[in-house]
């Protein structure tokens, strides 16, 4: 089995934190399909910091 994530589906928890964000970016760069998740309060703060288009998509 290949160690490279290209073409694989991966879930990253804590995706807005330091390590989680770095892992998410690396997996995406290596061609993985990534579902990046984090706690709702963290996602809300990130959305507020980066504007309305950066949120979770929920209201």
Rosetta blueprint (number, residue, H / E / L):
1 X L
2 X L
3 X L
4 X L
5 X L
6 X L
7 X L
8 X L
9 X E
10 X E
11 X E
12 X E
13 X E
14 X L
15 X L
16 X L
17 X L
18 X H
19 X H
20 X H
21 X H
22 X H
23 X H
24 X H
25 X H
26 X H
27 X H
28 X H
29 X H
30 X L
31 X L
32 X L
33 X E
34 X E
35 X E
36 X E
37 X E
38 X L
39 X L
40 X H
41 X H
42 X H
43 X H
44 X H
45 X H
46 X H
47 X H
48 X H
49 X H
50 X H
51 X L
52 X H
53 X H
54 X H
55 X L
56 X L
57 X L
58 X L
59 X L
